[in-house]
């Protein structure tokens, strides 16, 4: 299991391009089981593509249930500062 923000020594290889953004492949060993895992960057979706030896675990939570602030609307208004 890899925690978010964990740093690994990985073999990095450029395998392609998406427009002008490079697509990289990272191959690394698991710290617990010494098995190999391969992950590719996905610039089109701003995510990673899991290729071999790894599975993605997503945790979803409800903001209202956890007591955090829930935005009322997503509309952003800009207020121009007044000049004195």
C-alpha positions as CSV (number, residue, x, y, z in Angstrom):
1,X,0.0,0.0,0.0
2,X,1.4,3.4,-1.0
3,X,0.2,6.4,0.9
4,X,-0.4,9.7,-0.9
5,X,2.8,11.7,-1.1
6,X,5.1,8.8,-0.5
7,X,8.4,9.0,-2.4
8,X,9.9,6.0,-4.2
9,X,13.1,5.4,-6.2
10,X,11.6,4.5,-9.6
11,X,12.9,3.8,-13.0
12,X,11.6,6.6,-15.2
13,X,11.2,6.2,-18.9
14,X,9.6,8.5,-21.5
15,X,7.2,6.4,-23.6
16,X,5.3,8.9,-25.7
17,X,3.6,12.3,-25.9
18,X,0.1,13.7,-25.6
19,X,0.3,16.9,-27.7
20,X,3.3,18.6,-26.1
21,X,3.1,16.8,-22.7
22,X,5.4,13.8,-22.3
23,X,4.0,10.4,-21.1
24,X,6.3,8.8,-18.6
25,X,6.4,5.2,-17.3
26,X,7.5,4.6,-13.7
27,X,8.6,1.1,-12.6
28,X,9.3,0.6,-8.9
29,X,9.5,-2.1,-6.2
30,X,7.0,-2.4,-3.4
31,X,8.5,-1.7,0.0
32,X,6.5,-4.5,1.6
33,X,6.4,-7.4,-0.8
34,X,9.3,-6.6,-3.2
35,X,7.0,-7.0,-6.2
36,X,7.3,-4.8,-9.2
37,X,4.7,-2.2,-10.2
38,X,4.3,-0.1,-13.3
39,X,2.5,3.2,-13.5
40,X,2.1,5.6,-16.6
41,X,1.2,9.2,-16.5
42,X,-2.1,10.2,-18.2
43,X,-1.8,13.9,-19.1
44,X,-5.2,13.8,-21.0
45,X,-7.1,13.1,-17.8
46,X,-4.6,14.6,-15.3
47,X,-4.2,11.2,-13.6
48,X,-2.2,8.0,-13.7
49,X,-2.7,4.8,-15.6
50,X,-2.1,1.7,-13.6
51,X,-0.3,-0.8,-15.8
52,X,1.0,-3.8,-13.8
53,X,1.2,-5.0,-10.2
54,X,-0.9,-2.3,-8.6
55,X,-4.6,-1.5,-8.0
56,X,-6.2,1.8,-7.2
57,X,-8.1,2.3,-4.0
58,X,-10.4,5.4,-3.8
59,X,-11.9,6.7,-0.6
60,X,-15.0,8.9,-1.0
61,X,-16.4,10.9,1.9
62,X,-19.3,13.2,2.5
63,X,-18.4,16.8,3.6
64,X,-21.6,17.3,5.5
65,X,-21.2,14.0,7.4
66,X,-17.6,14.9,8.5
67,X,-18.5,18.3,9.8
68,X,-16.5,20.3,7.2
69,X,-17.7,23.4,5.4
70,X,-20.0,22.7,2.5
71,X,-20.1,25.4,-0.2
72,X,-23.6,26.7,-1.0
73,X,-22.9,27.4,-4.6
74,X,-20.1,27.0,-7.0
75,X,-20.6,30.4,-8.6
76,X,-17.6,32.7,-8.0
77,X,-18.1,36.5,-7.9
78,X,-15.3,39.0,-8.3
79,X,-15.5,42.1,-6.2
80,X,-13.5,45.0,-7.6
81,X,-11.6,46.9,-4.9
82,X,-12.6,50.6,-4.5
83,X,-10.1,53.3,-5.0
84,X,-9.7,55.9,-2.2
